[in-house]
Amino acid sequence: MNKIEQLQTYLREQSIDAAFITNPDNVFYVSSFKSNPHERLLGVMVFQEAAPFLICPQMEIPDAKNAGWAGEIVGHADTQNAMEILHQTALSRGTEIKSLAIEKSHMTVDRYDALISLFGAIQFVQLDDKVNAMRVVKDEAELEILREAAALADYAIEVGCKSIKEGITEIEVMTEIELALKKRGVTHMSFDTTVLSGSKAASPHGKTGDRKIQKGDLVLFDLGVVHKGYCSDITRTVAFGEPNEEQKAVYDVVMRAEQAAVDAVKPGVTAAALDQTARLVIENEGYGEFFTHRLGHGLGISVHEFPSLHGSNELKLEAGMVFTIEPGVYVPGKVGVRIEDDVAVTADGVEVLTKFPKTLQIL
Amino acid sequence: MNKIEQLQTYLREQSIDAAFITNPDNVFYVSSFKSNPHERLLGVMVFQEAAPFLICPQMEIPDAKNAGWAGEIVGHADTQNAMEILHQTALSRGTEIKSLAIEKSHMTVDRYDALISLFGAIQFVQLDDKVNAMRVVKDEAELEILREAAALADYAIEVGCKSIKEGITEIEVMTEIELALKKRGVTHMSFDTTVLSGSKAASPHGKTGDRKIQKGDLVLFDLGVVHKGYCSDITRTVAFGEPNEEQKAVYDVVMRAEQAAVDAVKPGVTAAALDQTARLVIENEGYGEFFTHRLGHGLGISVHEFPSLHGSNELKLEAGMVFTIEPGVYVPGKVGVRIEDDVAVTADGVEVLTKFPKTLQIL
């Protein structure tokens, strides 16, 4: 059953007349058309029975067709009222719309007001949970793309390691990485590439800067690529020169925590239990207070999506879920280590998508 | 009068109890704190008399202070309900909030519903127009940053021209440009850098790709940088090798159209008249049907902001407005030329911020 059919089934089951999807990531998910329309209207309207349609800026119609959307495409010019065109096209389907499912976390109030003014007394239903539930389990085609995206992230870490030398700045290392990826056809990173060295790695939200890398530093890479519309996200921490005892100790505990969580992944385990598995390893070594964030996050069309791997999420893992596992220990002003893999839940365990070695690399 | 005071005056004049600003560009404008909070709550709440406050994720509090926000900062952790914290902090100001100005083009329906549920019967006022009107006129500090951003865009075009040689691909030229900018401290482009060659330049929405640049091509660069939170945006079209007669003819008409519009900029002229000035030059040479977009757009914290320079915008230009002037002629499959400058309206005319030569550069 394709995504549109799944939505139609949902509408029939819930007795909702139509759904209007406007979050660009969700539009891509159901239509294969990826676009950032900025302030312009982009959306897919789905009905219980009638044919769905895609509405987009006029000039993007050829791109939408090329992307593989075979249904009707309704264009709007900048001089037209896009919401009125939406309303008229919806009416043309012959179904009276008294209830409409929308992504309340994405729809803006001005468009919401316009829907009310155009469609009249209408009941709005929150669609976010349904689409998130669909997206959280990846099919085989999606998994294959995520594997490719992860391989590109592995390659990026390899390039980063090779570029490190005495006195090179974090920004220069970042530039080497992105340059190498561009040569492999990567046009967008999934977020700002992070290279943090020395005590800067001890801040979980530090920014890549002008600091010169020196012997004795740990260097933390956190990066990912966008590949065929899907994201990867990897973190590795490596040593430039022989690490000291504290660096080795922190690295060791983070690596064991990460591996323990990876090993615990299988259907039926809760997100909270997985978070706890890694956290216990770190707490048992006395570093608990320095693991200040959740274990990980879902990964797919968005670099942060469902599920969220945190201590109070009782969601049970299912085969096909893809997420990061990324424990870290940050001893302020001293040493910071994070190790992050992208993993997929399989029928009976786990597939680790990122393959770069996790034993401490000494450069 | 600083931006917060301007908003306070507006609230008093309009008898609105408070304003809640959540668009990250507007938050930056009023607070100096630039952040992309993704799904997390970020906002500034302003009252008629009481002290404003900024609400942001807990871990961003140090960044907000460093950015220069001297007022109260209220943090929220991922485990907390940020909207409830907002409500409690607002209540602590001692003012009953019966009317609240919000950016309806940015506020999402789920937050809107939360505001209604927390604040009760409340009247919402559209704040977008007010903030846009404030942002549309730049002060001297903003103009100075925009001059610096434009100089970096000039430099990028220079690098692009120097990198062109037989057989280099568009993506390789783009990479050379971005690498050079990174070395000058530019961490973000204001949009995807565009390099289009040959007949690809004849599509106003073409994408930088693997095409190899050849003698006889026109090459179109469209790019800009983010500098101190503000954007530049420049387009130049250059010839690789001796241009043919049609290329020269199209270039000449676009250059004259662009210059005519630049020369016509002064306070009191309407956006529509400016668009018409350039369009007439192009129409008089018989290329009118190939100038398929508006003349330009406002430029500042956002790369596309107010004012919009199109044929039906009767807005009168004022000193301090900054926008692009970017006529283009695209003869499908054959030749495409666009020339774009960033300009500021002065008390009696125009200041052109981008300085790269506009006579046809033959490389």
Boltz contact constraints between the chains, C-beta under 6 A:
constraints:
  - contact:
      token1: [A, 104]
      token2: [B, 109]
      max_distance: 6.0
  - contact:
      token1: [A, 104]
      token2: [B, 110]
      max_distance: 6.0
  - contact:
      token1: [A, 105]
      token2: [B, 108]
      max_distance: 6.0
  - contact:
      token1: [A, 105]
      token2: [B, 110]
      max_distance: 6.0
  - contact:
      token1: [A, 107]
      token2: [B, 109]
      max_distance: 6.0
  - contact:
      token1: [A, 108]
      token2: [B, 105]
      max_distance: 6.0
  - contact:
      token1: [A, 109]
      token2: [B, 104]
      max_distance: 6.0
  - contact:
      token1: [A, 109]
      token2: [B, 107]
      max_distance: 6.0
  - contact:
      token1: [A, 109]
      token2: [B, 112]
      max_distance: 6.0
  - contact:
      token1: [A, 110]
      token2: [B, 104]
      max_distance: 6.0
  - contact:
      token1: [A, 110]
      token2: [B, 105]
      max_distance: 6.0
  - contact:
      token1: [A, 112]
      token2: [B, 109]
      max_distance: 6.0
  - contact:
      token1: [A, 175]
      token2: [B, 179]
      max_distance: 6.0
  - contact:
      token1: [A, 175]
      token2: [B, 182]
      max_distance: 6.0
  - contact:
      token1: [A, 179]
      token2: [B, 175]
      max_distance: 6.0
  - contact:
      token1: [A, 182]
      token2: [B, 175]
      max_distance: 6.0
  - contact:
      token1: [A, 205]
      token2: [B, 59]
      max_distance: 6.0
